[in-house]
Amino acid sequence: MLEWDGKRIVAGGGGQLFDLIAFSVRQGLAGLETLVGIRGTVGGSVRCNVGDRSGEIGQAVQRVTVLTDDGKIHVRTRDQLAFSEHQSDIDEPVILSVEFELDKDAPAAILKRMRKAWVLRKAAEPFSFQSAVRLFRNPPGQTASALIDRAGLGKLASAGRN
Ligand SMILES: Cc1cc2nc3c(=O)[nH]c(=O)nc-3n(C[C@H](O)[C@H](O)[C@H](O)COP(=O)(O)OP(=O)(O)OC[C@H]3O[C@@H](n4cnc5c(N)ncnc54)[C@H](O)[C@@H]3O)c2cc1C
């Protein structure tokens, strides 16, 4: 489900993040385009507050409709939500839908930023080494990749590929 009204888009939690990004770009709405290439559903991506140095999805979230443990539908508004690096405080079992507020911009400018983000993300993830999943969570103040390299596990993984 993808609905659009002015600067707002409501997306179903089970929809693909890519479809939401493509939809927002088509409407001339900026704010999600630099997340292109991150795999996942809208619900999973909001729960994990996906993003990178260019920004995080949580910045655009205005309302989240969730299914609670006792089977009730509940709406959490922006002031009732907290997002931090790769985390949110959404702990209800199901995110049913998410409302985003985005900024109007020229479609050509949004498309240019999206293309640049795509190229940078793909360059950081060569096609032959594409990952199916991300297993590790960054511990506070450190990165999982740096710890893996320090433990020498990165070399083992490279050797396994050859
Ligand atoms: C190659 C690769 C590159 C990546 N690059 C990035 C990156 O640059 N930045 C970044 O932040 N992440 C990145 N990720 C991580 C990944 O894209 C996200 O974790 C993903 O978007 C999560 O969405 P998902 O639907 O796959 O959720 P899942 O992995 O299936 O679930 C993640 C969590 O969300 C919960 N969840 C899922 N759907 C819902 C729902 N509808 N309602 C409630 N809870 C739900 C699950 O229970 C689980 O706790 C990358 C992953 C891969 C494989």
Ligand as a Chemical Component Dictionary entry (heavy atoms), coordinates in Angstrom:
data_LIG
# 
_chem_comp.id                   LIG 
_chem_comp.type                 NON-POLYMER 
_chem_comp.pdbx_formal_charge   0 
_chem_comp.three_letter_code    LIG 
# 
loop_
_chem_comp_atom.comp_id 
_chem_comp_atom.atom_id 
_chem_comp_atom.alt_atom_id 
_chem_comp_atom.type_symbol 
_chem_comp_atom.charge 
_chem_comp_atom.model_Cartn_x 
_chem_comp_atom.model_Cartn_y 
_chem_comp_atom.model_Cartn_z 
_chem_comp_atom.pdbx_ordinal 
LIG C1  C1  C 0 23.852 -6.053 1.534  1  
LIG C2  C2  C 0 23.137 -5.284 2.595  2  
LIG C3  C3  C 0 23.395 -3.930 2.733  3  
LIG C4  C4  C 0 22.764 -3.208 3.754  4  
LIG N1  N1  N 0 23.047 -1.889 3.883  5  
LIG C5  C5  C 0 22.481 -1.191 4.895  6  
LIG C6  C6  C 0 22.784 0.192  5.076  7  
LIG O1  O1  O 0 23.518 0.818  4.308  8  
LIG N2  N2  N 0 22.205 0.831  6.128  9  
LIG C7  C7  C 0 21.369 0.181  6.999  10 
LIG O2  O2  O 0 20.885 0.824  7.945  11 
LIG N3  N3  N 0 21.057 -1.115 6.846  12 
LIG C8  C8  C 0 21.598 -1.813 5.823  13 
LIG N4  N4  N 0 21.301 -3.143 5.678  14 
LIG C9  C9  C 0 20.432 -3.770 6.653  15 
LIG C10 C10 C 0 19.024 -4.098 6.134  16 
LIG O3  O3  O 0 18.745 -3.518 4.900  17 
LIG C11 C11 C 0 17.923 -3.712 7.131  18 
LIG O4  O4  O 0 18.194 -4.300 8.346  19 
LIG C12 C12 C 0 16.618 -4.125 6.568  20 
LIG O5  O5  O 0 16.119 -3.014 5.832  21 
LIG C13 C13 C 0 15.615 -4.548 7.580  22 
LIG O6  O6  O 0 14.402 -4.798 6.894  23 
LIG P1  P1  P 0 13.846 -6.264 6.725  24 
LIG O7  O7  O 0 12.481 -6.117 6.176  25 
LIG O8  O8  O 0 14.803 -7.138 5.986  26 
LIG O9  O9  O 0 13.729 -6.709 8.245  27 
LIG P2  P2  P 0 14.219 -8.030 8.933  28 
LIG O10 O10 O 0 15.706 -8.163 8.806  29 
LIG O11 O11 O 0 13.360 -9.149 8.474  30 
LIG O12 O12 O 0 13.856 -7.658 10.430 31 
LIG C14 C14 C 0 14.576 -6.666 11.136 32 
LIG C15 C15 C 0 13.792 -6.408 12.439 33 
LIG O13 O13 O 0 12.592 -5.706 12.124 34 
LIG C16 C16 C 0 11.474 -6.474 12.563 35 
LIG N5  N5  N 0 10.418 -6.297 11.560 36 
LIG C17 C17 C 0 10.450 -6.582 10.237 37 
LIG N6  N6  N 0 9.294  -6.243 9.654  38 
LIG C18 C18 C 0 8.498  -5.726 10.638 39 
LIG C19 C19 C 0 7.162  -5.198 10.677 40 
LIG N7  N7  N 0 6.366  -5.072 9.619  41 
LIG N8  N8  N 0 6.685  -4.790 11.883 42 
LIG C20 C20 C 0 7.430  -4.878 12.999 43 
LIG N9  N9  N 0 8.682  -5.356 13.021 44 
LIG C21 C21 C 0 9.213  -5.769 11.868 45 
LIG C22 C22 C 0 11.962 -7.924 12.692 46 
LIG O14 O14 O 0 11.197 -8.631 13.639 47 
LIG C23 C23 C 0 13.377 -7.692 13.175 48 
LIG O15 O15 O 0 13.408 -7.409 14.564 49 
LIG C24 C24 C 0 21.876 -3.853 4.637  50 
LIG C25 C25 C 0 21.601 -5.214 4.445  51 
LIG C26 C26 C 0 22.211 -5.919 3.438  52 
LIG C27 C27 C 0 21.891 -7.367 3.250  53 
# 
loop_
_chem_comp_bond.comp_id 
_chem_comp_bond.atom_id_1 
_chem_comp_bond.atom_id_2 
_chem_comp_bond.value_order 
_chem_comp_bond.pdbx_ordinal 
LIG C1  C2  SING 1  
LIG C2  C3  SING 2  
LIG C2  C26 DOUB 3  
LIG C3  C4  DOUB 4  
LIG C4  N1  SING 5  
LIG C4  C24 SING 6  
LIG N1  C5  DOUB 7  
LIG C5  C6  SING 8  
LIG C5  C8  SING 9  
LIG C6  O1  DOUB 10 
LIG C6  N2  SING 11 
LIG N2  C7  SING 12 
LIG C7  O2  DOUB 13 
LIG C7  N3  SING 14 
LIG N3  C8  DOUB 15 
LIG C8  N4  SING 16 
LIG N4  C9  SING 17 
LIG N4  C24 SING 18 
LIG C9  C10 SING 19 
LIG C10 O3  SING 20 
LIG C10 C11 SING 21 
LIG C11 O4  SING 22 
LIG C11 C12 SING 23 
LIG C12 O5  SING 24 
LIG C12 C13 SING 25 
LIG C13 O6  SING 26 
LIG O6  P1  SING 27 
LIG P1  O7  DOUB 28 
LIG P1  O8  SING 29 
LIG P1  O9  SING 30 
LIG O9  P2  SING 31 
LIG P2  O10 DOUB 32 
LIG P2  O11 SING 33 
LIG P2  O12 SING 34 
LIG O12 C14 SING 35 
LIG C14 C15 SING 36 
LIG C15 O13 SING 37 
LIG C15 C23 SING 38 
LIG O13 C16 SING 39 
LIG C16 N5  SING 40 
LIG C16 C22 SING 41 
LIG N5  C17 SING 42 
LIG N5  C21 SING 43 
LIG C17 N6  DOUB 44 
LIG N6  C18 SING 45 
LIG C18 C19 SING 46 
LIG C18 C21 DOUB 47 
LIG C19 N7  SING 48 
LIG C19 N8  DOUB 49 
LIG N8  C20 SING 50 
LIG C20 N9  DOUB 51 
LIG N9  C21 SING 52 
LIG C22 O14 SING 53 
LIG C22 C23 SING 54 
LIG C23 O15 SING 55 
LIG C24 C25 DOUB 56 
LIG C25 C26 SING 57 
LIG C26 C27 SING 58 
# 
